Amino acid sequence: MNRAEDLARRHSLDALLVLLALAAVLELAVDQDDPNAPQTTLWFCVPVTAVLVLGLLGRRRFPFAAPAAFWLLAAAVSFVDGRLITFPAGSYIAGIIAAFLLGNVADAVLARVGLVVVLGGMATIVYNRPGHSTGELFFLPLLFGIAWLAGFAVRTRAEQADAAEARAAQAERERESAARIAVAEERARIARELHDIVAHSVSVMVLQVGAVRHKLPDELADDRDALRGVEEAGRAALAEMRRLLGAMRNDGEDPELAPQPGLDNLRALLADVERAGLRVELHLDGDAAPLPRAIDLSAYRIVQEGLTNALKHARATRADVTLRYASDALEIEVRDDGESGGAGTDGPGYGLLGIRERVKIYGGAMTAGAGPQGGFVLEARLPLGGEGR
């Protein structure tokens, strides 16, 4: 069905031109006795009329030449018989189509040349028609000039639509590219943060292995050598992690010397946000339990991002932070009373992507959007003890 509709749309004007040519030829043959009919023989009128109208079928291959040839040939034929062009209604309608096509030419310069051809050709045709009036010399070219103007307006509108579509496609490509960059930067940031956590744990393991190795008696020399190998492997792993961290750090970016924050630092964060103008209340549900260091850090970052959204983007005056401790997961909710449409994300709009990346690491879930009572709600669930993804 779609293919048939496309073919019908594509060839509807061709079918109309063929019908106009047939109608013009039949009118010439039937109305030979009309006082306004052409004076020349049908052997001349019929083929000339058919060539004039059917020549517009070449408009796809010759978008300017085909309609321009119609007007130039019509003006030339009017010198032979002044009534031939204006008598058949089919030729008259074909002239309107030719004027429209000239206005619709993609090249603006050629389109303006086409307007001169239309006005000049029609003025010549009217002038050569016997019994014409002075008003017809003005109004008939003006009528076909309006047809040209309609074609010009349609072409301009189509160009504007194409330009808008191209801009939208470019904006979408830029948005996707920016999103990929934002995700990559957030992953690098997460990796740098996790490096500190893992490096601390590995350092403690290496120190403990070294302490045990030094306390072993001489008769356990084989065990001491095995522990020395574990200690050396741990130190090598730490060195490799430092090199990897240096590769991930941007040029000119200083290393972070302060310890990574966790939920123990949450009240200090809420106090900073309140000083910035956003009233915040903290709600705890369940018994707080020690969390794995990486989850503790991610939970802090999620709350931090949610409050940043409420403060900077949602124009909120109040926010509620809820932490729900369960045996298998930590659930986080940041709810504000601001504009749900504005509570987007930090920077160019990709802060929530960072939260989604953090949640995905641990196989959790995250939702963000307008709340049922208004405002913006950010919810995240971090499984405890899971392998993540």
N, C-alpha and C positions, 0 to 999 in steps of 0.2 A: 504493500500500500504506500509506504513512504517513497519507494522508488518511482511509482506511478505519479505520485504527487509532485516529486522533483522534476520528472520529465514534463509534466503538464505545465509546471511553473516556468521551466526553462524554455519551452517551445510555444507558449501561449501567444507571444507577440508574433512569432513566425506564422502561426496559423491565422492570426488576425490580418497580417499583411497579405497573405494569399487570398483571404476572403475579400479584402479591399480591392485587390487587383481584379478578381473575378467580377465584383460588383461594378467597378468602374468600366470594365470592358462591356458588360451586359448593358449598362446604362447608355454607353455610346452606341451600341448596336440597336437598342430598342427605341431610343429617343432621337433618331436622326432627323425627324421632322420638326423638332423643337426649335423655335426661333433663336434660342441662345446656344444651340448645338454647334460644334465645330464645323467649319466649312470644308475642311480637307477630307479626303477619302478615308474610309475605314481601314484600308490597307496601310495607311500611315498612322492613324490615331490609335488603333488597337495595340500594335506592337510597341509604340512609344509609351503609351500609358502603362502597359505591362512591365516594360523595362524600368520605368520610373519607380513604380511601387515595389516590384520584386527586387530591385537593386538594394533596398534596405535590408534584405536578408543577409547581406555581407557585412553587417555592422559589427559582428564579433571579431572578424579578422581585420576589418578596416573601420574602427570605431569613428574616425573623423571623415575619412574619404567617402564612405558609403552615403551618409546623410548629406554631406556637402555636395556630392555629385548629383544627388536628387535636385537640389536647388539650382545648381549651375545648369544642369540639363533642362530643367523646367523653364528657367529664364530664357535659355536659348530657343527652346521649342515655341515659346510665346511669340517670338518674332515671326515664326512660320504661320502659326494660327493662334491668335490671341485668346480664343475661347477654349482651346483644348485642355488647358491646365485647370481652369476654374469651373468647367462645366460638370465633370463627374464628382459626386460627393466622395467617392473612394479616394480620388487624388487629393482632395481637400484635407481629408482626415490623415492621409499618409504624410502630407506636408506638416501637419501638427506634430506627428510622431518624429519626423526628421528634425524639426526644430528642437523638440525635447531631447533627442539623442545628441545633437550638437551641444546643447547646454550641459549634457551629462558626461562629456568627454573628460577624461582624467586630467589631461594637461590644461591648465587654466588659460594659457596663452592661446592654444588652439580653440578652446571653448569661446573665447572672445572673438577670435577670427570667425568662428561659426556664427556668432551673432550678426556680424557684418554681412556674412553670406546670406543669412536668413532675411534680414531687413532689405538688403539690396535686391535679392532674388524676388521677394514678394512685391516690392515696389515696381520692379520691371514687369512682372507678370500683370499686375493691376494696370499699369500704364499702357501695356500693349492690348488690353482687353477693350473691345469697342464699347463705347457708351459708359465708361467709368466716370465716377464723380470725384471731385477734389477730396471729399471726406474719406472715400475709400482708399485713396492714396496714403492717407495717414492712419486710419483705424485698422485696416487689414494687416499692414506690416506690424502695427502695435500688438494685434491679437497673436500673431505668430511669435513676436518678441516675448510675450507673456509665456507662451509654451516653452521657449528657450529658457526663460527665467525659472520656470518650474523644474526643468531638468538640471539647471545649475544648482538650485537649492537642494534637490535630492542628492546630487553628488557631494555637495558640501556637508550635508548631514551624514551621509555614509562615511565620508572621510573622518568626520568628528567621532562617529561611533567606532570606526576602526582604530583611531588614535586612542580613544578611551579604553578599548579592549586591550590594546597593546600596553598601555600604562598599567592596567589592572594585572595583566600577565606578568609584567616586569616587577610590579610591587609584590606579587605573590612569590615570584622567584627570589626576590630580595628577602622577603619575610622568611621563607624556608631556609635560605642560606644563613640569615641571622639566627634563626632557631638552632640550626646545626652548630653554629659557632658557640652560641650560648650553652648548649648542652655539653659541647667539648670542654669549654672553659669550666663549667660546673663540675664535670667529672674530674678534671685536673685538680680543682680545688678540693674535692672530696678525697682524691688520692693523696694530696699533700697532708690533709688533716689526718687521714688514717695512717699515714707514714709515721707521724709522731706517736700515735697509740701503739702501733705494732713495734716500732723501734724501742719504745720504753719497755714493752713486755719482753722483747728479745734481749735487751740489755740486762734486765733483771735475771733472765734465765742464764745468760752468759756469766754474770757475776756469781750466781749460786753454783753453777757448775764448777767455776774456778775455785770457789771456797771449798766445796766438797773435795775437789781434786787435791788441794794442798793438805787436807786432813787425812788423806788415805795413807796407811802405813806402807813400808817398802815392799812387803810381801804381796801387796795388791798392785804391783807395777803395771800389769796388763790393764787393769781397770783404770788406773791413772792415765795411761796412754789413750784409752778410749775416750775418757772425759776430756783429755786435751784436744782430741779430734773434734768433739762436739763443740768445745769452746772456740776453736779456730773457725769451724764452720759458721758459728753464730756471729763472730766478728766479721767474717767475710760477707755474710748476709747483710749486716749493718752497713758495711762499706758500699755494697751494691745498691742498697736502698737509698743511701745518700746521693750516689751518682744519678740514680733514676729521678730523685726529687729535684736535683739541679737541672736535669733535662726538661722537666715539666714546668719549672719556674720561668716566667716571662723575663725577657731582658730588662734589667734594671730593677727587678722586683726583689726587695730585701726579704730574707727569711724571717718567719714569724718567731719571735723569741718568747712571747707570752705563752703559757700553757693553754691548751684548747679548752674552751668552756664546756660546761655541762649543765644539767638541771639544777645543780647546787648554786649556779650563778644566775638562776632565773629571776630571783627577786631583785637583784641588782639591775637586770635588764628591764624589768617592769618599772623600777624607779626612774630609770633613764627615759623611758617612754612617757611616763607621767609628767616628767619635767618638760618634755617636748610638747605637752598639751593634750595628751590622750589619757583619759581615766581608764585604768585597767584593774580588773579583779581576777584573782587566781582561785580556782576551785580544784580541790583534790578529791578524787573518788577512789576508794580502795586504800589498801596499805602500801605506802611507798616502799619499794624494795630496791636494793642495789641493782643497777643496770650494767650490762656490758658497756665498756667505755665508748665504743663506736656508736652504739644505739643512744647512749646518753648524749653524745655530741650531736647526732642527727636530730634528736628530739629538741634540743636547744635551738638548732638552726631553723627547724620548722616553725617553732614559736616566734623566733626572731623575724622570719620572713612574713609570717602572718600579721604581726604587729606593724611591720614596716608598710605593708599594703594598707592596713587600716589608717595609719597615720598620714601617709603620703598621697594615696590615690583615692581612698573612699570618702574622704572628708568626714571621718567618723569622730564622735565625741566620747564614745565609750566602747570598751572591748572587754570580753570575757575569755579567759584562758582556762580550759578544763583539761586536767590530766587524769585519765582513768587507768588505774593499775589492775591488771588481771593476771592470772597465773601464766597465761601463754602470750600476752601481748600488752603493749602500751598504746593507749588510744589518746590522741591529741585533738583538741578542738579549739579553734580561735574564731570567735564570733564578734562582729562589730555591728554598729547601728548606722553605718554610712551608706553611701550609694553603691548598690550591688554592681551596677555597670562600671563604676570607676575603680572598684577594688581589684584592680588587675594585678600587675606584677611590677617588680622593680625594673628600673632602666627602661629599655625599649619594649618591655612586656614579656620577659622570659624568666622572672624569678620563680614562678610556679613550676617551670620546667625543672629548675634545680631541685625543688622539693620532690617532684616526681622521680627524679633520678635517685635521690637519697632513699626514698621509700622503696623503689624497685630493687635496690641492692639487697634488701633484707626480705624480699618477697611480700611486702606489705601492700596496702591499698591507700588511695588518696582520692578525695573529692573536693571540689571547690566550686562555689556558685552562690546564687542568691538564696537567702534563707526564707523559710515559710512566713516569717513575720517581718521580712525585710532585712536589709543589711546584707553582709557577705559572710559566708561560713566556709572555713577551711578545716577539713577533717583528714586525719592521717592515722593509720594503724600500723605499728611496727611490731612484728612477731618477735617473741623472745625465745632464743635457743634454736631458731630455725636456720637452715643453711642459706636462705635467700636465693637470689638468682644471679 
